[in-house]
């Protein structure tokens, strides 16, 4: 670890306040549980917008699963990136989640012509 890095709670913070959560203080099981809790809260909010019918919870989950990467891409592109820099890896990853066929074509193109 260089002088520009600090180790805090097993998450690394470098100059510029970048945090790498791959070395999180939480166990994998705990991270999975937190993920599911966050997902459930979003699904409940979508369900509340749809109305009081109990079947809306299932519909809300379908909407969440269908739209989560598009929403993430929108927020990163139009809310976060306007004032902050972002790594192209994240944008390419989001695009691959939204359009897996296009991502495969791009990957083949890069391997064939740009390497």
Residue, then its C-alpha position, 0 to 999 in steps of 0.5 A: x500500500x502506497x502513501x496515497x492509500x489508506x486502509x479503512x474497514x478493509x475497503x481501500x480509499x485512494x487519493x480522490x476518495x475512490x472506494x473499492x468495495x471488493x474488500x468489504x467489511x461485510x461477508x458475501x452472505x451479508x452483501x447478498x442480504x443487503x442487496x435483496x433488502x434494497x431490491x425489495x424496497x424498490x419493488x415495494x415503491x414501484x408496487x405502491x405507484x401501481x396501486x393497491x392490488x396485491x398482484x402489483x407486487x409481482x408486476x413491480x418485480x417484473x418491471x424492476x428486473x426489466x428496467x434496472x440497468x436502463x435506469x442505472x445507465x440513465x442515472x449514471x449518464x445524466x445525473x452523475x456524469x454531468x459533474x463527475x468523471x466515470x470509467x468507461x468500463x462501467x458504461x460498457x458493462x451497463x450497455x452489455x446488460x441492456x443489449x447483450x447482442x450488441x455487446x457481443x458484436x462489439x467485443x468481437x469487433x474489438x478483438x478482431x480489429x483493435x488488438 
